Amino acid sequence: MRCVWVVAVLLIIGCARVGGVVPSGPASASSAPSPDLGHSRIRHVVIIVQENRSTNELFNGLTGADTVTSGLNSHGQTVLLNPHLLTAPIDLSHKHSAFVTEYAKGNMNGFDLVASSCAKGAKCPPADVRAYAYVPQREVQPYFEMAQRYAFADHMFQTNQGPSFHAGGLLE
């Protein structure tokens, strides 16, 4: 299902042996040599974030990931996740009030109640099941390959619990 902002996080770790490295350039009395990093193998950490997507939506079925094939709605009914394209013409609300509705006091079952829209002229599922979806692996194969080759963190969530556009100044 959908968490309001940052949801799918991949940690890409480039591993290479790092010896004792001293910066190049003129030496000075105030410049100390770098500590010996001979035991460290991590040289880079790259975090890839897909805004407004969840682990269940983009990585459904990834071996080792904590994903589900269904969710509960506000009536306690099980709703199966249905496949949809990465470019599906659906947009779920990005407001803080939508997060509060979806979160449902920790029950995580308000996704059928959140406002959504469907592009004009497009065929979309009914509003109460739009959030219950996943993108088939073939649509996001590069994400699967990175997650399998490097590292994957599926219990990572943004911390502000708010609208996804807050950084741009668009508030409710």
C-alpha positions as CSV (number, residue, x, y, z in Angstrom):
1,M,0.0,0.0,0.0
2,R,1.0,3.6,-0.1
3,C,2.9,5.7,2.4
4,V,2.6,9.3,1.6
5,W,6.2,10.4,0.8
6,V,9.4,8.5,0.7
7,V,8.8,4.8,0.6
8,A,11.0,2.6,-1.4
9,V,14.6,3.0,-0.4
10,L,17.6,1.2,-1.9
11,L,21.0,1.4,-0.4
12,I,23.6,0.9,-3.1
13,I,27.0,0.1,-1.6
14,G,30.1,0.1,-3.8
15,C,32.7,-2.1,-2.2
16,A,36.3,-1.7,-2.8
17,R,39.4,-2.1,-0.6
18,V,40.5,1.3,0.7
19,G,44.1,1.5,1.8
20,G,45.7,4.3,3.9
21,V,44.9,7.3,1.7
22,V,46.6,10.6,2.0
23,P,45.1,13.6,0.1
24,S,47.2,14.7,-2.8
25,G,48.5,18.3,-3.0
26,P,51.1,20.2,-1.1
27,A,51.8,19.1,2.5
28,S,51.6,21.5,5.3
29,A,52.4,21.4,9.0
30,S,48.6,21.6,9.8
31,S,47.6,18.8,7.5
32,A,47.6,15.4,9.2
33,P,47.6,12.2,7.3
34,S,44.2,10.5,6.8
35,P,43.5,7.6,9.2
36,D,44.3,4.2,7.9
37,L,41.1,2.9,6.4
38,G,42.6,-0.4,5.4
39,H,39.9,-2.4,7.2
40,S,37.0,-0.5,5.5
41,R,35.5,-1.8,2.3
42,I,32.6,0.6,1.9
43,R,33.6,3.5,-0.3
44,H,30.2,4.9,-1.4
45,V,26.6,4.8,-0.1
46,V,24.0,5.8,-2.6
47,I,20.3,6.1,-1.5
48,I,17.7,5.9,-4.2
49,V,14.2,7.1,-3.2
50,Q,11.1,6.8,-5.3
51,E,8.6,9.4,-4.0
52,N,5.0,8.4,-3.4
53,R,5.6,4.7,-3.9
54,S,5.8,1.9,-1.3
55,T,7.8,-1.3,-1.0
56,N,4.6,-3.3,-1.7
57,E,3.9,-1.3,-4.9
58,L,7.4,-1.4,-6.5
59,F,9.0,-4.5,-5.0
60,N,6.1,-6.9,-4.6
61,G,7.5,-10.4,-4.6
62,L,11.1,-9.4,-4.2
63,T,12.9,-12.3,-2.5
64,G,13.7,-11.3,1.1
65,A,11.5,-8.2,1.1
66,D,8.6,-7.8,3.5
67,T,5.7,-7.5,1.0
68,V,2.1,-8.5,1.0
69,T,-0.5,-9.5,-1.7
70,S,-3.5,-7.9,0.1
71,G,-4.5,-5.3,2.6
72,L,-7.4,-4.5,4.9
73,N,-9.8,-1.7,4.1
74,S,-11.6,0.4,6.7
75,H,-14.4,-2.2,7.1
76,G,-11.9,-4.9,8.0
77,Q,-12.3,-6.6,4.6
78,T,-9.3,-8.1,2.7
79,V,-8.6,-6.4,-0.6
80,L,-6.2,-8.1,-3.0
81,L,-3.5,-6.0,-4.6
82,N,-4.0,-5.7,-8.3
83,P,-1.3,-5.0,-10.9
84,H,-1.1,-1.6,-12.5
85,L,1.4,0.1,-14.8
86,L,4.1,2.4,-13.3
87,T,2.5,5.1,-15.4
88,A,-1.1,4.3,-14.2
89,P,-3.3,7.4,-14.6
90,I,-4.2,7.4,-10.9
91,D,-3.1,9.9,-8.3
92,L,-3.8,9.5,-4.6
93,S,-4.0,12.5,-2.4
94,H,-0.6,14.0,-1.3
95,K,-2.1,16.0,1.6
96,H,-1.2,15.4,5.3
97,S,-4.9,14.7,5.9
98,A,-4.6,11.8,3.4
99,F,-1.7,10.3,5.4
100,V,-3.8,10.6,8.6
101,T,-6.7,8.8,6.9
102,E,-4.5,6.0,5.5
103,Y,-2.6,5.6,8.8
104,A,-5.9,5.2,10.6
105,K,-4.4,5.5,14.1
106,G,-1.8,2.9,13.3
107,N,-4.3,0.4,11.8
108,M,-3.0,1.2,8.3
109,N,-6.5,0.4,6.9
110,G,-7.8,3.8,5.6
111,F,-6.6,3.5,2.1
112,D,-10.1,2.9,0.7
113,L,-11.1,6.3,2.2
114,V,-8.4,8.5,0.8
115,A,-9.2,11.0,-2.0
116,S,-7.8,10.1,-5.4
117,S,-8.2,11.1,-9.0
118,C,-8.1,9.4,-12.4
119,A,-6.9,11.1,-15.5
120,K,-9.6,12.4,-17.8
121,G,-10.8,9.8,-20.2
122,A,-8.7,7.0,-18.6
123,K,-10.1,3.7,-17.3
124,C,-9.3,3.4,-13.6
125,P,-10.4,1.1,-10.9
126,P,-13.1,2.3,-8.4
127,A,-11.8,4.9,-6.0
128,D,-12.0,2.7,-2.9
129,V,-9.5,0.2,-4.4
130,R,-7.1,2.4,-6.3
131,A,-4.4,2.3,-3.5
132,Y,-4.5,-1.5,-3.4
133,A,-2.1,-2.1,-6.3
134,Y,1.4,-3.1,-7.2
135,V,3.6,-2.6,-10.3
136,P,4.6,-5.8,-12.0
137,Q,8.3,-6.7,-11.8
138,R,8.8,-6.3,-15.6
139,E,7.9,-2.6,-15.2
140,V,10.5,-2.0,-12.5
141,Q,13.1,-4.6,-13.4
142,P,16.1,-2.2,-12.9
143,Y,14.9,-1.6,-9.3
144,F,14.8,-5.4,-8.7
145,E,18.2,-5.8,-10.2
146,M,19.7,-3.1,-7.9
147,A,18.0,-4.5,-4.8
148,Q,19.3,-8.0,-5.6
149,R,22.8,-6.9,-6.5
150,Y,23.4,-4.5,-3.7
151,A,21.3,-3.9,-0.6
152,F,17.6,-3.3,0.1
153,A,16.0,-1.5,3.1
154,D,12.2,-2.1,3.1
155,H,11.4,-0.8,6.6
156,M,12.4,2.8,5.9
157,F,9.9,5.6,6.0
158,Q,10.1,9.4,5.9
159,T,9.7,11.1,9.2
160,N,7.5,14.2,8.7
161,Q,4.2,12.3,8.3
162,G,3.0,15.1,6.0
163,P,2.2,16.1,2.5
164,S,4.6,15.0,-0.1
165,F,5.0,18.5,-1.6
166,H,6.0,20.1,1.7
167,A,9.5,20.8,0.6
168,G,8.2,22.8,-2.3
169,G,6.0,25.0,-0.1
170,L,2.7,23.5,-1.3
171,L,0.8,22.9,1.9
172,E,-2.7,22.0,2.6
